[in-house]
Amino acid sequence: MKLFHIALSVLILAPAPAFAQEVTPSIAVPYGDLNLRTEAGLKVLDHRLANAIRLVCREYQGSAVPEFRFAVQRCVKEKSAEVTSLRNRAIAGYSSAETLASR
């Protein structure tokens, strides 16, 4: 079995006050060590992605300022939507690579 060493990137324009500089953090989420054809592999990938989203969106988590709390919620929602398409491409690519490797 050929392992792929590709990483998903979770990108965000950080929710920040107008006076702060915009920061675009990213986190690589490796999955080359996972078998994405199994439920266990998918579960681990989803856990890694959820952790990455939380890390990227956490800047104002726990803030008493409602705008910051809403920014975190919006960030998590937006990043989850973006990651879904990357996740699906990774799974499709993994399945295609496995089919080619078995020939």
C-alpha positions, 0 to 999 in steps of 0.5 A: 500500500502506497501512503500519501504524504499530503496535508489539508490546510485549514486557512482562516482570516482571523476575527480581529478588531479593526485596529489589529493586523490581519493574520492568516494562520494555517495548520497542516493536517496530515493523513498519510498514515491513515487508511481512509477506506476504513471507518476508524481511519475516517474517524481519526481524520475527522478528529484531527480536522476538528482539532485544527479548526478549534486551534485556528478559530480559538483566538477569542474563545471564552471572551465575554465580548459578544462580537468575539464569541460570534466571530469564533462561532462564524469561524468554526462554521466557515472552516468546517464548510471549507474543510468538508470539500478538502476532506472529500477530495482526500478520500476520493484521491485515496480511493483512486490511488488505492485502485491504481496501486492494486492493478 
